[in-house]
Amino acid sequence: MPTACSAGSDPEHCTPPSEFVDTLCNAAFPDATLALFSKGSPWTRAYLRGDADSWYASGGGSLRARLAFDEEVLVLRVRAPATGGVVVGNGNASYDVLRWDGLCYTLEAGELTTKPPPKAKSPPLLFHRYSDATQAALLKDDKVIAARNKRGKECHGVTTGDVTLACERADHALGEAVVTYVRTGGALPPPSRFPGSP
């Protein structure tokens, strides 16, 4: 796992090495994603200026999604403006970014700000996708425990498919509890699986 800005980082943004980003965005690394977002990590945070439909323009496994106003993302790579051929969007610089759910997207510079909002948002997270060691660390937090218990009560063990509105809300609350724990410096084990690991 990288811990310092890559040598090729844009002067205004601290980003991981490009090779690491390529691997990160081509598979699912939920534990590594939490490590990247952890309090004190050097990576540049950015926030959505408004709702935005997006996909990952550099390839990889991300689907098209709608990112929300005030959502927090990590800047993974600065993409230079297009200079010829087919220009997508307005031709300005864009960024490959990482959401809290571990998926990568590409956003134009005008869609992001580095000024934190009063309450940064995050997408729904799937708790069962974290490793046993990470789940055990998260479940040392009372708020995560309470949110997980409520999710279990509302969702009756269902993790995919059609669920009730109460289950959706409980699921989102559990994700928010995880995000709060990580943002405030909650301890996590080193990810056992991350881009570049055996």
Secondary structure in CASP SS format (residue, H / E / C, confidence):
PFRMAT SS
TARGET T0000
AUTHOR 0000-0000-0000
METHOD secondary structure of the structure
MODEL  1
M C 1.00
P C 1.00
T C 1.00
A C 1.00
C C 1.00
S C 1.00
A C 1.00
G C 1.00
S C 1.00
D C 1.00
P C 1.00
E C 1.00
H C 1.00
C C 1.00
T C 1.00
P C 1.00
P C 1.00
S H 1.00
E H 1.00
F H 1.00
V H 1.00
D H 1.00
T H 1.00
L H 1.00
C C 1.00
N C 1.00
A C 1.00
A C 1.00
F C 1.00
P H 1.00
D H 1.00
A H 1.00
T H 1.00
L H 1.00
A H 1.00
L H 1.00
F H 1.00
S C 1.00
K C 1.00
G C 1.00
S C 1.00
P C 1.00
W C 1.00
T C 1.00
R E 1.00
A E 1.00
Y E 1.00
L E 1.00
R C 1.00
G C 1.00
D C 1.00
A E 1.00
D E 1.00
S E 1.00
W C 1.00
Y C 1.00
A C 1.00
S C 1.00
G C 1.00
G C 1.00
G C 1.00
S C 1.00
L C 1.00
R C 1.00
A E 1.00
R E 1.00
L E 1.00
A C 1.00
F C 1.00
D C 1.00
E E 1.00
E E 1.00
V E 1.00
L E 1.00
V E 1.00
L E 1.00
R E 1.00
V E 1.00
R E 1.00
A C 1.00
P C 1.00
A C 1.00
T C 1.00
G C 1.00
G C 1.00
V C 1.00
V C 1.00
V C 1.00
G C 1.00
N C 1.00
G C 1.00
N C 1.00
A C 1.00
S E 1.00
Y E 1.00
D E 1.00
V E 1.00
L E 1.00
R C 1.00
W C 1.00
D C 1.00
G C 1.00
L C 1.00
C E 1.00
Y E 1.00
T E 1.00
L E 1.00
E E 1.00
A H 1.00
G H 1.00
E H 1.00
L E 1.00
T E 1.00
T C 1.00
K C 1.00
P C 1.00
P C 1.00
P C 1.00
K C 1.00
A C 1.00
K E 1.00
S C 1.00
P C 1.00
P C 1.00
L C 1.00
L C 1.00
F H 1.00
H H 1.00
R H 1.00
Y C 1.00
S C 1.00
D H 1.00
A H 1.00
T H 1.00
Q H 1.00
A H 1.00
A H 1.00
L H 1.00
L C 1.00
K C 1.00
D C 1.00
D H 1.00
K H 1.00
V H 1.00
I H 1.00
A H 1.00
A H 1.00
R H 1.00
N H 1.00
K H 1.00
R H 1.00
G H 1.00
K H 1.00
E H 1.00
C H 1.00
H C 1.00
G C 1.00
V C 1.00
T C 1.00
T C 1.00
G C 1.00
D C 1.00
V C 1.00
T C 1.00
L H 1.00
A H 1.00
C H 1.00
E H 1.00
R H 1.00
A H 1.00
D H 1.00
H H 1.00
A H 1.00
L H 1.00
G H 1.00
E H 1.00
A H 1.00
V H 1.00
V H 1.00
T H 1.00
Y H 1.00
V H 1.00
R H 1.00
T C 1.00
G C 1.00
G C 1.00
A C 1.00
L C 1.00
P C 1.00
P C 1.00
P C 1.00
S C 1.00
R C 1.00
F C 1.00
P C 1.00
G C 1.00
S C 1.00
P C 1.00
END
